[in-house]
């Protein structure tokens, strides 16, 4: 029997057990398809992204000290607790998590008033994120950060220091006009900010927002930068 954790809450809190491991979902690559009349075969243009996948769990519910209706209400509130995507983890792939939205209502089968069964389905972003990729890496001098996956990640980088500075991440150069204690560069959001203040006007990008490619990525800095903290956001499919 397995466990799922959704939106920070474990299925164990509701006397729920996953009956067996879910299947492996392969994301569909996103292509722009064009057909030219009179020409054999369609033209596929890779958009560089993947479509969402559905992940389903068959779960069993049972608690002698709670009646069926109470358990069903608790479970419904839990599954519908998130607005949009929330973190989804399970005991079958403990080193990963997904970003998922609960999408499938269903009927909880009532078994003798103290037990039940239901299949729950989540609409998941295609990535499986490594939990290790959410751990900040502090860089105080030129060093290399190794991406263990085959996919470019979009890091969150906190730059510490004052005044002007240059940050280089692999082939990406970021020139910062005013750091003022710290500044965060978020490659997923494509924004620079300090707290809730937008700081895009303080940075100049050469080659766009930084990505961490497969293998070694050299990180260096100069000027008023004293250190950087990198949350790598490693992911795979």
C-alpha positions in Angstrom: 0.0 0.0 0.0 1.2 3.5 -0.8 0.8 7.1 0.3 0.2 10.3 -1.6 0.8 13.8 -0.4 -1.2 16.6 -2.1 -1.0 20.3 -1.3 1.2 19.5 1.8 -1.3 17.0 3.3 -0.7 13.2 3.5 -3.4 10.6 2.6 -2.4 8.9 5.9 -4.3 11.7 7.8 -7.6 10.4 6.2 -6.9 6.6 6.7 -6.3 6.4 2.9 -4.0 3.9 1.2 -3.1 3.7 -2.4 -3.9 0.1 -3.5 -1.1 -0.2 -6.1 1.5 1.9 -8.0 0.1 4.1 -10.8 1.2 3.6 -14.4 4.0 5.6 -16.0 2.6 8.6 -17.9 4.6 9.6 -21.0 4.0 13.3 -21.9 3.1 14.1 -25.5 5.5 16.5 -27.2 3.9 19.7 -28.5 4.2 20.2 -32.2 2.8 22.6 -34.7 1.6 20.4 -37.6 1.2 21.8 -41.1 -0.1 19.9 -44.1 0.9 21.2 -47.6 -1.6 20.1 -50.3 0.2 17.9 -52.9 3.1 17.1 -50.6 3.4 13.7 -48.9 3.7 13.9 -45.1 2.9 16.7 -42.6 5.5 19.2 -41.5 6.2 19.0 -37.7 7.7 22.0 -35.9 8.8 21.3 -32.4 7.5 24.0 -30.0 10.0 22.8 -27.3 7.4 21.9 -24.8 5.2 19.0 -23.6 1.5 18.6 -22.8 0.0 17.8 -19.4 -0.4 14.2 -18.3 -3.1 12.5 -16.2 -2.0 10.6 -13.1 -4.6 8.4 -11.4 -4.6 6.5 -8.0 -6.9 3.8 -6.9 -7.3 4.4 -3.2 -8.9 2.5 -0.3 -10.5 4.3 2.6 -11.1 2.8 6.0 -11.3 3.9 9.6 -13.2 2.2 12.4 -13.6 5.3 14.4 -15.1 7.5 11.6 -18.3 7.0 9.6 -18.3 6.9 5.9 -19.9 10.4 5.4 -17.3 12.1 7.6 -14.4 10.5 5.8 -15.9 11.3 2.4 -16.3 15.0 3.4 -12.7 15.2 4.7 -11.3 13.7 1.5 -13.4 16.0 -0.8 -12.2 19.0 1.1 -8.6 17.8 0.9 -8.6 17.1 -2.9 -10.3 20.4 -3.6 -8.1 22.5 -1.3 -5.8 23.9 -3.9 -6.7 26.6 -6.4 -4.8 25.6 -9.5 -1.6 23.6 -9.3 -0.2 22.2 -6.0 2.6 19.8 -5.2 1.8 16.1 -5.6 4.1 13.5 -4.1 3.8 9.7 -3.6 5.7 6.9 -1.9 6.5 5.2 -5.2 8.8 7.9 -6.5 10.0 9.6 -3.2 12.7 11.6 -4.9 10.3 13.4 -7.2 7.3 15.6 -7.1 4.8 16.9 -9.7 2.7 20.1 -10.0 -0.9 18.9 -10.2 -4.5 20.0 -10.1 -7.2 17.7 -8.9 -9.5 17.2 -11.9 -11.7 14.2 -11.4 -14.7 14.1 -9.1 -16.1 10.6 -8.6 -18.2 8.4 -6.5 -16.7 7.0 -3.4 -17.9 3.4 -3.1 -19.5 2.9 0.3 -18.3 -0.4 2.0 -20.1 -1.2 5.3 -20.2 2.4 6.4 -16.6 2.5 7.5 -14.7 1.9 4.3 -14.7 3.0 0.7 -12.9 3.0 -2.6 -12.4 5.7 -5.3 -10.1 6.5 -8.2 -8.7 10.0 -8.1 -7.1 11.7 -11.1 -4.8 14.6 -11.2 -4.0 16.8 -14.2 -0.2 17.2 -14.0 2.4 19.4 -15.6 4.6 17.1 -17.7 7.7 17.5 -15.5 8.8 15.3 -12.6 10.8 17.7 -10.4 13.7 16.4 -8.4 13.4 17.3 -4.7 17.1 17.8 -4.7 16.7 20.6 -7.2 14.8 22.7 -4.7 17.7 22.8 -2.3 19.6 26.1 -2.6 23.3 25.9 -3.7 25.4 28.7 -2.3 28.2 29.9 -4.6 30.9 32.2 -3.1 33.5 31.8 -5.9 33.6 30.5 -9.4 32.3 26.9 -9.4 30.5 24.4 -11.5 26.9 23.1 -11.0 26.1 19.8 -12.6 22.6 19.1 -14.0 22.0 15.4 -13.5 19.2 15.2 -16.1 18.9 15.5 -19.9 16.7 18.6 -19.7 17.5 22.3 -19.4 16.2 23.6 -16.0 15.0 27.1 -15.2 16.7 28.1 -12.0 15.8 30.7 -9.4 19.0 32.7 -8.6 19.4 35.1 -5.6 22.2 37.5 -6.1 23.7 39.0 -3.0 25.8 42.2 -2.8 25.6 45.9 -3.6 26.1 48.3 -6.5 26.8 46.9 -10.0 27.7 43.4 -10.9 28.0 40.8 -13.6 26.8 37.2 -13.2 27.7 34.5 -15.7 25.9 31.2 -15.8 27.3 29.0 -18.6 26.7 31.0 -21.8 24.3 33.4 -20.1 25.5 36.8 -18.9 23.4 39.0 -16.6 24.5 42.6 -16.0 23.0 44.2 -12.9 23.0 47.9 -12.5 22.0 48.0 -8.8 21.8 45.0 -6.5 21.0 46.8 -3.2 21.5 43.9 -0.8 20.0 41.2 -3.0 18.0 40.6 -6.1 16.3 37.5 -7.4 16.4 36.3 -11.0 13.6 33.8 -11.8 14.1 32.0 -15.2 10.7 30.3 -15.0 8.8 33.6 -14.5 11.3 35.5 -16.6 11.4 38.2 -14.0 13.8 39.9 -11.7 12.5 41.1 -8.3 13.3 42.0 -4.7 10.5 40.8 -2.5 7.3 42.1 -4.2 9.2 44.8 -6.2 9.8 44.2 -9.9 13.5 44.8 -10.8 13.6 44.0 -14.5 14.9 47.5 -15.3 18.0 46.7 -13.2 19.2 43.8 -15.4 20.5 43.4 -18.9 20.4 39.9 -20.4 22.8 38.5 -22.9 21.3 35.4 -24.4 18.1 35.6 -22.3 17.3 34.3 -18.8 19.8 31.6 -17.7 19.1 27.9 -18.1 21.1 25.0 -16.7 22.0 22.6 -19.4 22.8 18.9 -19.1 26.2 18.3 -17.4 28.5 21.1 -16.1 27.4 24.7 -15.8 30.1 27.2 -14.7 28.9 30.0 -12.5 31.0 33.1 -11.9 30.5 36.7 -10.9 32.3 40.0 -10.5 31.8 43.6 -9.4 29.6 44.2 -6.3 28.3 40.6 -6.1 29.5 38.8 -3.0 27.6 35.4 -3.5 24.7 33.8 -5.3 22.2 31.2 -4.2 20.9 28.9 -6.9 17.8 26.8 -6.7 18.4 24.6 -9.7 14.8 23.2 -10.3 16.1 20.0 -11.9 13.4 18.0 -13.7 12.9 15.1 -16.0 9.9 13.4 -17.7 
